[in-house]
Amino acid sequence: MKKMKIYYTSDVHGYLYPTDYLSDDLQAMGLMQAIDAFDKDDNTLVIDGGDIFQGSPFINYYQNQKRSDNGIAKVMNAGGYDVITLGNHDFNYGFSFLKENLAQLNAKVTAVNVLDQAGKQLFPAQIKTLANGLKIGLIGAVTDYVNIWEKPENISDIQIMPVFPAMKQELERLKSQVDFVIGIYHGGFESDLETGERLSETGENVGYELLESLDFDLLLTGHQHATIEGRYVHGTYTLQPPNMARKYFDITVAFDQDLKPKITSELKTPGITQSAELKAELDDLQAEVNTYLDRPIVHLDQTVAAQSHLELSQTSNAILALTAHVQRQTTGADISIVSMNNNTLSLPNDVKVRDILRNYPFDNTLFHVKLTGAQVKQNIEKTAEYFALENQKLVINPKWLIPKTEHYNYDFYYGLTYTIDVSKPVGSRVTKVSYQGKALSDDQVLTVALNNYRAVGGGEYNAYKKAEVIQDTGLTIQDLMIAYLEKTGQLAVDEPLDFNINY
């Protein structure tokens, strides 16, 4: 009997240390801690599913400075990574700089749907031969929604093709050459794995289609930040770890004498300790980031108390008002659109940089666009889908929580007066929209300040795809919030918002 072992991480998002940077408490998380438990031999593969070069305050700090000496390669090389694929966020700082980061890795990269402009694969499938003679095929791919979300200049030199045909073609090519084929898909599932019920029609995630129509032996997934224990679906074993290296998979594949595989897996939690030698190599980087994060910004006379997402969605708060204000002040837009995020929003009396990044965790840039009244109403209807009624009680729509938590796709429309009636059918819940005291007509044009993710239609806000872009300011909203607080010394802003959620 032959055996192989696989360690799998995904969506690490630059979290190397046992901290989420929101508090000083050590937490069981981070890539340095995960790899400390890896027990690798010549019949072991270590694999990552993408989104490694963006996300944490640590990695964003260095990526924004275009510093590839950011510790990622050191940790992944120390962990013995063999193969990785790319995540959608790995393109956020431009393809040229991504290549600079990748050049420092010992691991091979496979992302078969990423092509150059001539149509040549840049990151082809890999074949690894283990010490026991097993030949393992590895086929990676990244969700092609990169084409929707990413700044055009960041991917102008490449093509990102649809996932399914690219993986299908490579699987058909490799299947006869190897004993076992692993798909590494930076994407998740568009259908419920238990029932097959369709959850999304967007095409952002096609994992279920891959399971249903292709015959991978093992499909490793990511992107949704879900925790999906290993299981067989349509004959293929599949799984997904959560983000931030809070968990990793230890997978065992046992082959019988006919090389028929049996796969088992265990979802493991990192500790809080790491290699002293590796930690010493990175501590100067960590210290530099913490110095930046601990920089005082402003003292507030009153704190901002945390609220549940359901409560906040009906009230807004001073942090969201500040975000809307700096967006509108910078652009001169008629209205300003801001979103919740998956973190709980609150501020202490003494605000530091890390507090702003916790409340606005995305390094989004500010856009200025034009929308018609009809497009504005279409967007508010999308926001209204966030709610549902359960025994006449207002709740969050389960589709915004499963398979991925998406509080960050709930928007507030500062500068408008509007009413959402959740008792009405989805698509016809917006019963009132007015601007400066007058009903907003469908052909009326408003200028809008918002973040780049939403401006390109992120979160299925499709009306933005047709909006006229006045300006991509290139300014990060985080920096605008920090600068405003430092200049004014106060949080309170006069930013109009008048909305009601009826049910």
HELIX and SHEET records of a PDB file:
HELIX    1   1 LEU A   31  ILE A   35  1                                   5    
HELIX    2   2 PRO A   57  ASN A   64  1                                   8    
HELIX    3   3 ILE A   72  ALA A   78  1                                   7    
HELIX    4   4 ASN A   88  PHE A   91  5                                   4    
HELIX    5   5 PHE A   95  LEU A  102  1                                   8    
HELIX    6   6 VAL A  146  TRP A  149  1                                   4    
HELIX    7   7 PRO A  152  ASN A  154  5                                   3    
HELIX    8   8 VAL A  163  LEU A  174  1                                  12    
HELIX    9   9 LYS A  175  GLN A  177  5                                   3    
HELIX   10  10 GLY A  207  SER A  213  1                                   7    
HELIX   11  11 ALA A  276  LEU A  293  1                                  18    
HELIX   12  12 HIS A  309  THR A  315  1                                   7    
HELIX   13  13 ALA A  318  THR A  331  1                                  14    
HELIX   14  14 VAL A  353  ASN A  359  1                                   7    
HELIX   15  15 GLY A  373  ALA A  384  1                                  12    
HELIX   16  16 PRO A  398  TRP A  400  5                                   3    
HELIX   17  17 HIS A  407  ASN A  409  5                                   3    
HELIX   18  18 ASN A  452  ALA A  455  1                                   4    
HELIX   19  19 ASN A  462  LYS A  466  5                                   5    
HELIX   20  20 ILE A  477  THR A  488  1                                  12    
SHEET    1   A 6 LYS A 108  VAL A 109  0                                        
SHEET    2   A 6 VAL A  83  ILE A  84  1                                        
SHEET    3   A 6 THR A  44  ASP A  48  1                                        
SHEET    4   A 6 LYS A   2  THR A   9  1                                        
SHEET    5   A 6 TYR A 248  PHE A 255 -1                                        
SHEET    6   A 6 PRO A 261  LYS A 268 -1                                        
SHEET    1   B 3 GLN A 121  PHE A 123  0                                        
SHEET    2   B 3 ALA A 111  ASP A 116 -1                                        
SHEET    3   B 3 ILE A 158  ILE A 160 -1                                        
SHEET    1   C 6 GLN A 126  THR A 129  0                                        
SHEET    2   C 6 LYS A 135  VAL A 142 -1                                        
SHEET    3   C 6 PHE A 180  HIS A 186  1                                        
SHEET    4   C 6 LEU A 218  THR A 221  1                                        
SHEET    5   C 6 THR A 236  GLN A 240  1                                        
SHEET    6   C 6 ILE A 228  VAL A 233 -1                                        
SHEET    1   D 2 PRO A 296  HIS A 299  0                                        
SHEET    2   D 2 ASP A 350  LYS A 352 -1                                        
SHEET    1   E 5 ASP A 411  TYR A 414  0                                        
SHEET    2   E 5 ILE A 335  SER A 339 -1                                        
SHEET    3   E 5 VAL A 445  ASN A 451  1                                        
SHEET    4   E 5 THR A 365  THR A 372 -1                                        
SHEET    5   E 5 GLU A 468  THR A 476 -1                                        
SHEET    1   F 2 PHE A 387  GLU A 390  0                                        
SHEET    2   F 2 LYS A 393  ILE A 396 -1                                        
SHEET    1   G 4 LYS A 438  ALA A 439  0                                        
SHEET    2   G 4 VAL A 430  TYR A 435 -1                                        
SHEET    3   G 4 LEU A 416  ASP A 421 -1                                        
SHEET    4   G 4 ASP A 498  ASN A 502  1                                        
END                                                                             
